[in-house]
């Protein structure tokens, strides 16, 4: 992992953005290892992990920064090189009418339980019958085996009632 970089990418969405970034990476003998890319509200955003020879890091960063001329912001930072310790995996799903504070309160309960958010996806769509804004989220958490899952389950149950959303917790 010593040669791994984490890239963050953001810019107004249009065809060819991934190709531009991939071409710069390839021109520095880089290997695209993993990524999460998405179009949100007319903008393109993503996170990419690449393996690039250490001698090319500076030149790659410079060439990626040059993409700003096209309205694309790309930053590169060294990967930490440490993998998460093995532990338990927990999944949380949330569904309910959208309103401010859902993510804030659920993430606070997760943090108090000592778990780490590994992946979080959410969206707001129209509810099938009423057309009201419907919030859904899928959250993948990891943490030590001694993490207090009963306390998290109790906190999420309380939040479910307070926020008027359905929250389910399953161990992976």
C-alpha positions in Angstrom: 0.0 0.0 0.0 3.0 2.3 0.2 2.3 3.5 -3.3 -1.5 3.9 -2.9 -3.1 7.3 -3.2 -6.7 8.3 -2.5 -8.1 10.7 -5.0 -11.2 12.8 -4.5 -12.9 14.1 -7.7 -15.6 16.7 -8.1 -17.0 18.8 -11.0 -20.0 19.6 -13.1 -21.1 16.4 -14.7 -20.5 15.8 -18.4 -19.4 12.9 -20.6 -15.7 12.0 -20.4 -14.8 12.9 -16.9 -13.8 9.4 -15.8 -11.8 8.9 -19.0 -9.8 12.1 -18.3 -8.9 11.1 -14.8 -8.2 7.5 -15.9 -5.9 8.7 -18.7 -3.9 10.8 -16.3 -3.5 7.9 -13.9 -2.5 5.5 -16.7 0.1 8.1 -18.1 1.9 7.8 -14.7 1.9 3.9 -14.8 -0.9 4.0 -12.2 -3.4 1.2 -11.5 -7.0 2.0 -10.7 -7.8 -0.2 -7.7 -11.2 0.7 -6.4 -13.7 3.6 -6.6 -17.0 5.0 -5.7 -18.3 7.4 -8.3 -21.7 9.1 -8.6 -23.6 11.9 -10.3 -25.5 14.0 -7.8 -27.6 17.0 -8.6 -25.8 17.7 -11.9 -22.3 17.2 -10.4 -20.0 14.3 -10.6 -18.2 13.2 -7.4 -16.0 10.3 -6.4 -13.3 8.7 -4.4 -10.7 6.5 -6.1 -7.8 4.4 -4.7 -4.9 4.0 -7.1 -1.6 2.4 -7.0 1.1 4.6 -8.5 4.9 4.3 -8.4 6.2 6.6 -5.5 8.4 8.4 -7.9 5.3 9.5 -9.9 3.2 10.9 -7.0 4.3 14.5 -7.5 3.9 14.5 -11.3 0.5 12.7 -11.0 -0.8 15.2 -8.5 0.3 18.1 -10.7 -1.3 16.6 -13.8 -4.5 15.9 -11.9 -4.6 19.5 -10.6 -4.3 20.7 -14.2 -7.8 19.1 -14.8 -9.1 22.2 -12.9 -8.9 24.0 -16.3 -11.8 21.9 -17.3 -13.7 22.5 -14.1 -12.8 19.2 -12.5 -11.2 19.3 -9.0 -9.0 16.3 -8.2 -6.9 16.0 -5.0 -4.5 13.2 -4.1 -3.4 12.1 -0.6 -1.4 9.1 0.4 -3.5 6.2 1.7 -2.9 5.4 5.3 -1.7 1.9 4.7 -3.6 0.5 7.6 -6.5 -1.8 7.1 -9.4 -1.8 9.6 -9.0 -4.4 12.4 -11.2 -7.4 11.9 -14.4 -7.2 13.9 -18.1 -7.3 13.5 -20.1 -5.9 10.6 -23.5 -4.3 11.2 -26.0 -3.0 8.7 -28.6 -0.3 9.3 -31.5 0.6 7.0 -33.6 3.6 7.4 -36.9 4.5 5.7 -39.3 7.3 6.4 -40.6 10.7 5.5 -37.7 13.0 4.9 -36.9 15.8 7.4 -33.8 17.5 8.7 -31.8 15.7 11.4 -32.2 12.0 10.4 -28.6 11.5 9.4 -27.2 13.6 12.3 -29.1 11.7 15.0 -28.4 8.2 13.6 -24.7 8.9 13.1 -24.4 10.2 16.6 -25.9 7.0 18.0 -23.5 4.9 15.8 -20.5 7.0 17.1 -21.6 6.5 20.7 -21.7 2.7 20.1 -18.0 2.9 18.9 -18.8 1.7 15.4 -17.3 3.1 12.2 -19.3 4.0 9.1 -17.8 2.0 6.2 -20.4 2.8 3.6 -23.4 5.1 3.6 -25.8 5.5 0.8 -29.0 7.6 0.9 -31.6 9.2 -1.3 -34.8 11.1 -1.2 -37.5 10.0 -3.6 -41.3 10.4 -3.8 -43.3 8.1 -1.7 -45.4 5.8 -3.9 -48.9 6.7 -2.7 -48.6 10.2 -1.3 -45.7 11.6 -3.3 -44.2 13.1 -0.1 -40.4 13.1 0.1 -39.2 9.6 1.3 -35.8 9.2 2.8 -34.0 5.9 2.6 -30.5 4.9 3.7 -28.4 1.8 3.8 -25.4 2.0 6.2 -22.6 -0.5 6.6 -20.8 -0.3 10.0 -17.8 -2.1 11.4 -16.3 -2.2 14.8 -14.8 -4.3 17.5 -16.6 -7.4 18.7 -17.1 -5.7 22.1 -19.1 -2.8 20.6 -22.3 -2.3 22.5 -24.9 -3.5 20.0 -27.7 -3.8 22.5 -27.2 -0.1 23.4 -27.1 0.8 19.7 -30.3 -1.2 19.0 -32.0 0.6 21.9 -30.8 4.0 20.8 -32.0 3.3 17.2 -35.4 2.1 18.5 -35.8 5.3 20.4 -34.7 7.4 17.4 -37.2 5.4 15.2 -40.0 6.6 17.3 -38.7 10.2 17.7 -37.9 10.6 14.0 -40.9 8.7 12.8 -38.8 6.5 10.5 -38.3 2.7 10.3 -34.8 1.6 11.3 -33.6 -1.9 11.2 -30.3 -3.3 12.5 -28.8 -6.6 11.3 -25.5 -8.2 12.1 -23.5 -9.1 9.0 
